[in-house]
Amino acid sequence: MKFLFMLASVSTTALSMPVQAQGDPYARIDGGVAITPAKGDAARVEVTVHGDRIFHVVAIPRAMVKKPRAPSLMAPDPPAAGPYSVTAKGHHVLVKAAQATADIDIDTGSVRFLDPAGAPILSEARAVAFAPATAGGETFVTVSQQFNRGTDEGLYGLGQHQNAQMNHNGADVELAQHNMDIAVPFLVSTRGYGLLWDNNSITRFGNPKPYTLVGEGMTVTSGGQPGWQADYYLDGKRVVSRREGSINYQYIRDLKRWPEAATAKTVAATGGQNTAGNAAQKQKVVWSGDIHPTASGVHKFQLYGSSYFKVFVDGKLVLDRWRQNWNPWYANFDVPLTAGKPAQVRIEWEPNAGYMAFFHSDPLPQPDRHSIWFTSEVGQAKNYWFIAGGGIEGSIAGYRQLTGKAQMLPKWAYGFWQSRQRYDTAKELTDVVAEYRKRHIPLDNIVLDWRYWRDAEWGSHVFDPARFPDPKAMVDAAHADHANVMISVWPKFYPTTQNYKELAQAGAIYQGNLRQGNKDWVGPGYASTFYDPYSAKGRQIFWSQIERQLADLGIDAWWADASEPDMHSNLSIEERIDTMGPTAIGPAAQYFNSYPLMNARAFYEGWTQYKPDVRPFLLTRSGFGGLQRYGAAIWSGDVASRWFDLRAQISAGVNASMSGLPNWTHDIGGFALEDRYSAEKPAAADLDEWRELNLRWFQFGAFSPLFRSHGEFPYREIYEISPEGSPMRSSMVWYDELRYRLMPYIYTLAADTYMRDGSIIKAMAALYPQDVAARDINDEYMFGDAFLVAPVTQYRARSRHVYFPGQAIWYDFTTGQSYRGGTNAQVSAPFERMPVFVRAGAIIPMGPVTQYVNEKRDAPLTLAIYPGADGEFSLYEDDGRSEQYKNGYFSRIAIRYDDKNGRVSLGQREGKAWQDMPESRTIRVKWVKPGTGIGDEQDFDAQVRYTGAAITVERP
């Protein structure tokens, strides 16, 4: 092999044809090299360069060599290679770009990536593992690759998950779309790189082996006999006592195992578990047994459940949760166990027509547990992109370079949204807007949720004329009150509608849910299905129906519910796959996670043709890699109204943002409530707790990318949920008004998601990657670079523990009290306020309180300056609605603070004058003094008239 005996170095930007001597195991291809490994399961390994910091690695198994590889949905248009060099040295080939080097082992095809100094930052730890797989009658492979075995780095991203896990190092995370879980196979590391695993199927991060039911994997006994002791109760009386090998009521199909004698008489029954009747009976099930570990170490468990459940291990309570009965999900917990030493487990469950299953995973060796490990069920190759970002934020920027820019949302999207499940009439909706205006409570968006159609006409997009006699007049009335209107549009159709028939004629509608005979939960139950967004014709028809039946009414934005897709809740994965395909481009299992991306594409492409100079905006319940390029935001689904769920939103939102999706929101207060909260006359203690939970959630919402109140009864309007004159009402209005005062800061963060590929919220590790103490904290985050936010997630807490990252000084936003970075403190958290801190050197631009975002375009701006370090900020403004920002019609004002002399410098305005741009502006400066918080808009120390020319403001 002649290349082993010389150094061959070639600099190139385009090598379109393979160059390979016969028998040589590497060749130059367009943008990189191809390797023919002598060992392992890969027949060919390709490594190509894209831009100056992105590498693409594809390892093709022998079984798939002749099968054409499907194009990437996440990265359909990667950048071309910048300058790079190829050097063969020994048994390795080095492909070097400006920001990193790929080091490929010629014998095995394994790849590692080196930083500019030559230090390895990401290394394949084992040979890729392929195994035969099939999907839709076609041949595929499962694929598994481990990296960085034994690593201590902080790992973030992977989409949105609901178990209060901030740092994914050491975690098992399943990437499979669900009502509350969003799968994005992209992560970022405190080592300063990003990794996009380019596979659309169900994927596991962490342990490649799926969890198994306790009793099928781990042995369980009770009374010395195999299995669980299962006791079923009705109204406190035990009616069934039997032995069960496992706990498995996970899906509708599993409910057939339910003992007939334990069937409750209640009208709340669903899924065939109970029978209807007039007398409500309270159910309870208790499972007890000894689990027998065969390995010592930390064992991982998952309790998949809904309704009320508790888990005890050796008498210690390890789980105490509630979820609405129709929306179960996993609750994770770890238990250290010793091989051969049994542990007692007791599970108490109040089913109420809910679901339950109990799973386990044995310990991994520590180096494997702390590694990066992706395993996908259906693939054609090992396929991933490495991004050398030089930091977490640089890695997210590289991800956007690869998968698409984050489109700017309209400015009003960052104001306050009011929503309800649901407004039954047009009058209800317009009355809410009018009431907000009457009470002078800021509002920018009103949302019309589902079921504005007649029950038998889902998918018709036709309003029920009895409740919405003139939909255009309703929209016009909201617009006249300076509110925008968002409307719920599902990808769902009843076969009786004309819209279904049009899609079916084009072959763009799925048949699986109809074939299974599943019926909706509304009215008497109706057959339904979803359209196929992988079909270009299907997307075009889907949008054309929306355009002529809804968009022409003047609707401003779209809400894509159930976009996982969730055709019928509580089906098994196999049943879900059957409902989802085959798609126009391949088997459903191959594309399991990408439906929300293609559905968002339909809205984006349709809107940009319909109104090419108005920013498109979509809120979608699920997302996937690349979603940001379609002007879409995500939300966290139908989460429960519980304190744990509030806490879980923090890491869920931060990791969604670290996955490259900057616009995220949640149902303030939680979507679904326990009966004790939603009763017509709740007990006083329950009402107090509900109100406090909602207030704490609202405070967190004010410092979320999108500020949105939504949920089931009780109504969530500020004036409905909080008593007149109460501290709760005062606090909610204060945070709503604060949101609008902070709009110059917030909108600049929003603009920077496009202009600078930034994030609105982020993990502390994004700014302080070397601060090990900050990596695992799951209830603090950064709001931009200036704010540290520490929500309160415990009932009646009036203080909380806060860790201050880095070495800077941090100021309490409300009181001005200062704290040193790298320290911990127990800080005050009164009922009316959430702990928020500002970094020394921060410049926070603030405006006046307005009733909607552009009410006072030329109002004075106040620059709050936090001393203790030099600082800078680049204030952004534009018209807020058009696409002209892409043509340079915006303004940027560079602001700098010199801490030594207290001087504030405003640079010359940059950009083209945008429509209605104020030619001049009063700029006020407030130097925040330690021990004093920010005051109202009249609290300032100096002011100048800014006309676009550079100007300096001296500290008095």
N, C-alpha and C positions, 0 to 999 in steps of 0.2 A: 504494500500500500504506500505509494510514493509520497502521499501527504504526510506520513508519519516521519519522514526523514528530512523535512524542510519546513520552513515557516512560510506560509502563503498568506499574504495580507492584501486584501482588495478593498478599496473604498468605493462605494457605489450608492446611488439612489434608486436605480431601477435595473434589475436583472430579470428580464422577462422569461428567458428560456433556461431550463435546467442545464447546468454544465457539470458533467460527471464522467470521469474515466470509468471504463468498464470494470466492475467489481469494487469500485470505491464506495464506501458507505456514506458519503456525504456529497451533496451537490448544491450548487448555488441556484436559488429560485428567486422569483420576483420578490424583493424585499427581505431576503434572508437565506436560510439554508434548509435542506431536507436531509435527514439521517436515515440510514437503513441499519437499525441496531442488530448486533449479532446475538443478543440475548433478550429474553422477555417476550411478552405477548404482542408488542407493537410491531407491525410490519413497516411502518414509516412514521417518522417524527418530523414535523415542520415547525420551524421557529422563524417568525417574520417580525420586522420592525414597522411601527406605525407612528409617524411623528418622531419626536426626539426622546420619548420616555415610555412608550407603550410597546409591549411585545405580545405576540399571539403564539400560543403553543397548541399544536394539534398532534395527537398520537393516534394513529389509525390502526385498529386491530386487524389481524389477518382476515377475519370473517367479514369485514366490511370494506375491504380494499376496492372491490369492484362496484360498490353501491355509491351513487352520487350523494355527496354530503349536503344536507339541507342548509340553506342560507340562514344566517343569524337573524333572529328577530330583535334581539337587544342591541346589537351593533351592526346594523345593515350597511352602514357606510363609513367604515373606519378610515382614519386619515392615512394618506400615503406615507411611505417611508421618508424620513429625513436622512441626512448623511449618516452612514454607518460603515463599519468595517468588519470583515470576516477574516479571522486568523485561526489557522489550524496549528495546534501545539500539543505534541504527544497524542494521547488518546482523547483529546478534547478539541472542540471547536468553539471559539469565542466570537459572538456577534455583539459588537460594541456600538451603542448609540451614545448620544450626548449625555444622557442622564443615568444610564445603567448599562450593564453588560450581561448577556445570557451566556452561561458556560454550559455546554452540552457534552455529556459523556457519550462518545461515539459507540462504545460497546453496548451500553444499556439504553441509550436514548434519554436518560434522566437529565433534568435541567435544574440549574440553580441560577439565581440572579444576584449580581454584585453591585454595590453602590459605586459612585465615582472613585472612592478611595480603594476599591477592590475588596471590601468586606462583604461576605454573603448576608443577604437580608431575607431571601426566600429560597428554600431548597426543597426539592422533591425528596421525601424521606424514604420511600419504598418504590419498588417498581409498580407501575400502574397495574391495577387488577381489572380484568375484563371477565365477564361471564355471559353465557348465551341468554338472550331475552327475546320475547316476542311481544308485539303490540299490533292490534288490528290485523292479525294474520301475517305481519311482516317480520323480518329478522332484524333484531337489534342486539345491543349488548347492555348489561349494567356496567358501570364504570366507577372506579374508586381510586382516589389519589390522596395520599397524605403528604403534608409539608411540615417543615420546622418542628420535628419531633422533639419534645422536651422544652418547648419555648416558654418564656415568661412574659411575652409581649401582650399588650392590651389589644383586644380585637373587637371591632364595632361594626354595625351594619346588619346585613342579612335580612333586612326588611323590618317588619313590625311584629313583635311577639309580646305575649301578655303574662309573663311570669316574673316581672320585676328583675330581669337580668340585664345589667348594663354591659359588662365586659363578658364576651362570649368565650374567653379562654377557659377551658375546662367544662364547657356546657355542651349538651346535646340539643340541637335545634333542628326540627323537621321543617323543611321548606315545602309547604303544601297549602294552597290558598284555602282560606276559611273565612267565615263571617268576620272574625276578629283578628286573624293572623294573615299577614301579607308577606309573601315569599319574594325576596329579591336576593339572588345568589351573588352578592357583592359584599366584600368586607374591606375595611381599612385597618391599618395596624399602627401602633405607636412607633414601629420601626420606620414608618414613613412611606409605605407602599399601599397599593390597592390590588385586590384580586377579584376579577369577575369570572365566575364559573359559568361558561356559556352552555347551559342545558335548561330546557324548558320543562322537564319532567319532575316528578316528586323527587326531592333530593334531601339527604341527611347531612348535616354538619355535625362533626363529632364522631361518636361511635358508629361505624358502618353497619352494625347489626341492629335490626329493628328491636324495639322493646317487645317482650313477650308477656302474656298473661301470667300473673302469679298463680301457680298451680300447674301451668303447662311448661314453664321453664323452671323457676324456683319451686321446690317442693313445699307444700303446705299440708299440715296435719291438724286434726282437732280430736281430742280425746284418744289420742294414739292411733287414729285411723286417717287414711288419706283424705284430703279435701277440707273445705271450710265447713264450720257449723253455721248454717244459715237459718235465722229465725225471722219470720214475717209476722207483723202485727197489724191489726185493724182496731182503731180506737183503743189502743193500749192492751188489747187481748191477743195473745199469740195464737195464730190460726194455722201456721205451717212451720214445721221444724224439719229440716232435711240437710243432707250433706251435699255440697256442690264442689266440683273439681276446680272451678275458677269463678270469678265474678265478672260476668259479661252480659250486660244489657246495653251495649255501646250504640247499636243502631236499631232502627225500626224492626229489621228482620230478626233481631235477637230477642225481641220482646215476647216471642212465642214460647220462650222458656219460662215465662212468668207463671207461678202456680195459680191455678184457677181459684183455689180457696182464698187466696190473698188479693183477689181482684176487688178494688174499692168501687163503691157506688158514688160517682161524682161526675158532674157535668164538665169538670175540667179535664177529663181524660182525653188523651190523644194517642195515636199510634197503635190502637188496639189493646192497650194495657188495661184500661178500665172500661166499665160499661156505664152508660148514662143512668142517672136516677135522681131522686129528689133529695136524698139524705147524703150529705157529704161525710165521708169517712176518712179519718186520718190514718195514713199508712206509715209504717216504719219497718225498716229491715236492719238487722244486725248480723254482721259476719264476724266470726272470731276464729282464730287459729294460730298455730305456730309456724313461722316461716323458717326454713332451714338453709342457711347460706353455705355454699361449697367453696367460697373464696373470702378471704379477709380483705377489708378495705371499705371504702365509701360506696354503698350501693345506691343506685338511682331508682326512684319510683315515680310513677305517674298515676294519678287518680283522675280518670276521665269521668266527669260527673256534672249533674245539674240538680237543681233544688238544694236542700240543705244536706250537708254531709260533714262528718268529722272522722278523722283517722287518729288512732292512738297506737303508739309503739311502746311496748313494755310499760304501759300505763301513762305515758307522756303524750299529751295532745300535740300532734305535728301538723294537722290541717283542720281548719274550721272555715268553711266557705259556703257561699250560696251563689247560684246562677239561676236565671229564668229556666223553667223546665224544658223549653223547646230549643235552648241554645247551649248545650253542654260544651265543656272544653277541658283541657288538661290542667291539672294543678300538680306541680313538681315538688318533690321533697327528697332529700338525701338522708341516709341513715348509715352510720358506721357500724359494721357487723363483723363478727369473727367466725371464720369457718368452723362448722361443727357445733356452734352455739346457737340454739334456736332463739328467736325473738317472738314475743306475743304481739299480735296485731288484732285490733278491733276496729271495725268500720261501722258507723251508724249513719243511716240514710233515711231521709223522709222523701220518698220518690215523687209524689204529686205528678205522676205521668212523666217523670224525667228519665234520665239515662245514666248508666254507671258501668265502668270497667276499671280494672286494677292491673297495672303493668309494672314490670321490673327490668332492670339491666344490671348485669354483674359489673364489678369494678374493672376498669382497664388499668394496665400498668401506667404509672405516673407519666412517663414520657409520651405514651399514646394519648392519655387523657388530656395532656397539655400540648396539643398539636392542632394543626389546621388539617381537616380531613373532610373531603367532599365525596359523597357517594350518590350517584343518580341511578334511578331504576331503568330508564330507557334512554339510550344514547346511540350515537354512531361512532363516537370517538371520545377520547379525552380532549377537552376543548376549553381553554381558559386564556384570559388576558391578564398580563402583569403590567401594573402601572407604577412607575417610579415617581412618586410625588414629592419626595423630599420632606414629607409631613402629611398628616391626615387631610388637611384642607387642599394641599396640592394634589393628593391622590383623588379626591372627589372632583377637582377640576379636570384631571386626566380622564376620569370616568365620563364626565360630560363631553369632553372632546371626542371620546369614543362612541358614546351612546346618544348624544344630542344635547344641545343647549337647553337649560331650564327656561322655558318661555315665561315672560313677565305676565303676571296676572293683572287684571284691572286694579287700580288703587282701591276702589271701594271694597274689594275682597278682603282687605286688611282692617276694615272697620268691624263693627259689631253686627252679628247675624242673629235674627230671631227665627226659631223654627219650633214646630210642635208635631207630635204624632197624634193627630194631624189636624189641619184646618178643614172642617167639613163643608164650609160654604165660602163663596167669594166674600161675603160680608164679614165673616170672621177674620179673614186675612186682611182686608182693608181697614177694619176696625182696629186691629192690632197696630198697624202702622200709624193710624191717626192717634191712637192713645199714646204711643211713644212721642209723637210730635207735641201733643197736648201737654205732656208731662215734662217736656224738654230733656228727654233721656236719649242720648245719641244712638243712632241706628242707621245702617247702610243697606242691609239685605234682609228680605223676608222670603221664607222658603215654603213652597207648597209641596208637601210630601205626597205619598202615594194615595190612590183610591179616589181621585177627583173624577174618575170615570164611573160609569155604571158597573156594578159588580161583574156582570156577565161579559164585559167588554174589555178586559185587560189586554193592553197592546193596541187598542184602537186609537189611542191618543185623543179620544173624543170626550169632552167634559159632560158630566151629568147635567142636563139642562135644568133640572129641578133645583139643583144646588149652586150651579154656576151658569146662570142664564146668559151672561155676556162676558166671557173670559177676557176679551180685549179691553172692555171697560174696567175690569178688575185690575189688569196690568197697567192701564193708563192712570188709574187712580193712585196706585202705588208710586208710579213715576212722578205724578204731580206732587206727591208728598216727598220727593227726593229719595225714594227707596228703590232698590233694584229687586228684581224677582227671579229667583231660581226655582226650577221645577224638577220633580222626580220623573225620570224616564228609565224604565227597566228594559233590558234586552229580551223581554218576555212577551209571549203572544198566546192568546187563546185561539184554537183552530177555527172558531166561528167568525173571527174578525177578517175584514178585507186586507188588513196589513199582513196577517199571517198568510193569506192565500197568495198575495203578491210575492212574498219571500219564498213560499213553497214552490211556486211556479218556476222561480229562478234556481231551485235546488239549494237554497241558502237557509234551511231551517232544520234543526235536529229532530230526530224521531224517537230517541231512546226513552225520554220521559213519557211520551205518549204510549209507547210500546209497553212500558212497565205498568201503565195504568195509574200513575200517581195523580192525585187530585189536590188542588189548592185548599187552603184553610179558610177561605172566605165563603160566605153564603153556604150553599149546599155542597160546595166543592166542584171545581172545574178542571178539566184537562188543560195542560199548558206545556209550552216548551220555549226554547230560546233560539235566536237566530245565530247563524254562523259568521262571525266577524272575520274569519280567515279567508272568506270569499270576498274578492274585490267587489263583485256585483252585490253581494249581501250587504256590505258596508254602504254602498251607494244607495241601495233601496232603503235601508234602515234610516239613513240621514234624510233622504228625500221625504219620507213619511213624517219625520219630525219637523222638517222645514215647513211643509205646507200645512201641517195641522197644529203646530205649536210655535215655531220660531216666528212665523208671520204675525203672531199676536204681540210681538215685542219682548218676548222672554229674553232675559239678559244672560242666564247661565244655566247649566245643566247638572243634574244630580243623577249619577249612574249607580243605582242601588243593585245589590245582589250580583255584582260583576265578577264573582269568583270563577265560574258562575255557580250560583246556588239555586238550582232549579227546584229542588225539593230537599228540605232540611232533614238531617239524620239518616241519610242514605250511607251505605258503606262506600269505601273508595271504589270498589269494583262497580257498584251501581252508579256512582257519580260518573265514572269514566264512560259507562254505557250511555248516559244521558248526554254526553258532551261531544259526540262525534258519530262517524268520522268527520274530521274537519276537511275543508277544501284543500288543505295542503298536507294532510297526513293523519295518522291515528291520534285519537284523543289523548292516550297515555303519553305520547311523545310530546304533546303540547299542553299538558295539564295546567301548568302555572301561567301561561301567557295569554289566556282569554282577556283579562282586563286591559292588557296593552293593546290588543287588536280592537277591542271595543272602544277604547279611548281614541284610537286612530280614526274611527268612523266619525266621531263627533268633531275632532280637530280638522280633518280634511273637509268635512261638510261645511263647518262654520267658516273656515278661511276662504272657501269659494263663495259662500253666501254673503258674508260681510268681511271682505278682505282687509279692511282697515280698522276693524274692531277686534280687540283681543279676545280670543276664545277662552272660555273658562269652564272646566268640568270638575266636579267633585265626584270621586269614584270610591266605592267601598273597598276595592282591592286594587293592587298595582303590581308592577313587575319592572325589571330593569329597562330603562329607557323611557318610562312613563312621562318623565319631566319634559320631554320634547313635544308633548301633545297638549301643553297648557293645562295640565291636570293636577289636582290636589287629591290627597287621600285622607280618610278618617278611620278611626279605630273600631268601627263596627258597633254592634249592639251590646256594648259592655254593661255590666251590672252596676247598680248604684250602691256600691260598698266601699269601705275605706281602703281595703286592699286593692280594689280595682282602680281607685284614684291613684294610688302609689304606682301601680303597674303602668299607668299611662305615661309616666315620666320617661322611663327607659324605653317604652314602646315608641314614643315620639322621637326621642333622641336618636335611637338606632335607625328609625325610618329616615331621618335626616342624614345620618351618616351613610345611608345607602344611596345617597345622591338625589333623594326626593325631598326638596326643601319645603314644600307646602303641605302641612299636615294639621289635622284638627281632631277633635273628639267631641262627644256629646257631653256638654257641661252638666254635671249632676248624675251622669250615667243614664243609659237609655231605659233600662228595665228596673223596676222597683219591687222590693219585697211587699207583700200584702200589708205589712204593718205600716208601711209608708204611704201606700196608695189607697188605703181604706177611705171611705167617705168621711169618717170622723176618726182619724188616728188618735191613739193615746197621746197625751201631752208630751211624755218623754220621747216617744218615737218621732213626733213632729219636731221637737227641738233638735234631735239628732239629724233628721233629714235636712232641716234648714241649714244646720252647721256644715253638713257634708256638701250641700249644694254651694254654700258660700265659699268654702275652701276650694272647691272645684272651679268656681267662677274666678277666684283670684288667680289660680293657675292658668285658666283660660285666657286671661288678659295678657299673659306673657307666653302664649303659644303662637305659632306662626299665623294661624287663623282662629278667630275669636267667635265661637259659635255655640249657642244654647239650643239644645234639642233633647227630646225624650218623651216617654209616655206620661200619662197623667200622674201627678198633678201638673197643671200647665206651668211652663217654664218662663213665661214673660216675667221680667223683673218686678213689675207691679202686681203680679199674681202670686208669686212665690214668696215674696218678702212683705211683712206687714207694714202698712203706712207708718212712718215715723220711727221705725225700728232701727237698731244698729245694723241689722242685716241689710235693710234697704239702703241705708247711708253708705255702707261699704260697697255694695254692688254698683251703685251709681258712681261712687268715687273711682272704682276701677274701670268702669266704662268710660268715664270722662278722662281718666289717665291714659287709656288706650289712645284716645284722640289727641291728647296733648303730646304723646310720644310718636304720633304719626310721622313727623319728619325723620325721626330715627328709624322707625319700623319700615317706612317705605324705601329708605335708602338701603336697608338690609335686603328688602325684597328685590330692589333693582340690582343689587350686587349678586343675586343668585344667577342673573343673566350676564351682567356686565363683567363680573369677576369670578363667576362660577362658585359663589360663596354659599353659605348656609345661614339660616335664620336662628335655629337652635342647634346646639352641638354639645358633645361630651366635653367635660373639662379636659380630658386627655387630648382633644384636638388642639388646644392652646398650650397645654402643659404636659407634653408626652413623657417627660422624664419624671414627673411627679407620681411616683408609684402609689402613694396613698390615695390619690384621686381616682385611680382607674376603676375601682370596683364600686364606688359610691353610686347607688341607684336612685337617689332621690334629690339630686342637685344637678343643675345643668347651666350652660351659658346661653344667654339670649343676646345674640351678636357677640362682639368681643368685649363689651363694656359691662354687661349685667351678669351677675351670678344669682340664680333664682333657687330658692329652697322652699318648695311648697310644704304646707302642713297637711299631713295625711293620717293623723290620729285624732279621734274624737276628744274634745275638751282640752286638747294640748294648747297651752298658752306660752310655750317656749319649745325650742327644738335644738338639736345638736347640728352644728354646721362646721364643715371643713372648708378652709380657705386655701385654694390652690396657689402654687407659685410662690413668689417672694414679694409680690407687690402689696401695697396697702389697699384694703377694701373698706368702703364706706357704706354704712347702712343707709339705704335710699330715703327712708322715712325720718330717721333721727340724726344721721350724720356721724354716729359713733364709728370709730375706725378699728380695724382688725388687721393683724399682720398675716400675710400669706404663709402657708406651711404650718398653720396652727389650727386648733379646734376651739370652739366656744359654744356655750349654751346661750342662745340668743333669744330675745323676747319675740313672741309671736301672738300678739293680742288678737282677739276675735275678729277685729275689723281689718287687720293687716297681715300680709304674708311677708316673711323675711326676703328682702331683695337687697343686693349689694352692688356697688359700682366700683370698678377698678380705678385706682389712682392714675391720673393721666387721661381719663376718659373725657370726651366732649360729647354731651348729649343735647342734640337740638330738639327743642320742644316748641309747640305752638299753643294757641288758646284752645279752650274747650269749644268744639263745634258739634253740630247736630248730625252732620255727615261730612265725608272727608274733604270735599272741595268747597265747602260752604264759604270759607274766607281765604281765598287764594293769596291775598296780599296782606294777611294779618302779620303782625310782628312775630319774629322768631326769637326765642331765648336760648342761648347757648349756656348750658350748665357745665362748668369747668370743675373737675375734681383734682385738686392739687396733689403733689407728691411725686410726679413723674411728668416728663414731656408727653404730649399727646397730639394726635391728628385724627381728622375725620373728613370724609369727602361727601358733602351733602348733595343728594340727588333729587331732582324734581322733573316732572314732565306733565303732559296733559292728563295722564291717568287712565286713558281708555284706548287710544289708538295704537297702531303698530309703528307709528312714526319714530319711536325711539330707536328702531333698527336703522333708520336713515340719519341719525344724529340729532334729532329734534328733542333735546333734553338739556338740562343745565347741571353743571357740576361746580361746586364751590369747595375748593380745598381749604380746610381750616386747620391751623396749627396752634399749639399751645406751648410756650416756653416756660417751664416751671421755674427756672432760675429768676426771671424777672417778671413773671406773671403776665407776659404779653400774649395777646391773641391776634393771630394774623389771618385775614380772609383773603384768599387768592383771587385772581381774575376769573370771572365766570367763563366756563368752557361750554361748548356745545352750541347748537343752533336754537334760535328763539322758537319756542313751541307755542301753540295756540293758547291765548289768554295768559301768557307768562307775564307776571308783574315786572315792569321795567326796573323798579326800585323796591327796596324792602327795608323796614326798620329791623335792625339786628340788635338784640339786647344780650348782655353778658352777665352771668351770675357766677362769681367765684364762690363755690360751696365751701363754707367754713366747717372745719371739724367740729362735730357736736351739734350741727344744725342741718336739717334735711332741706330738700327742695321745697320752695313755697309755691304760691300760685303764679299766674302769668305776670303779675305786677311786681314780683320779687326779683329785682335785678340791680346790678351795681353800675352799669354803664350802657349806653346805647349809641348807635351810629346809623346813618342812612346809607345803605349799600346800593350802589347803582351798577354793579358789575365790574368795577375796577378794584384792584387790590387795595386793601385798607387794613390798618393796624389799630387795635383797641388796647390802650394801656390800662393796667390795673390801677384803680384810684388809690 
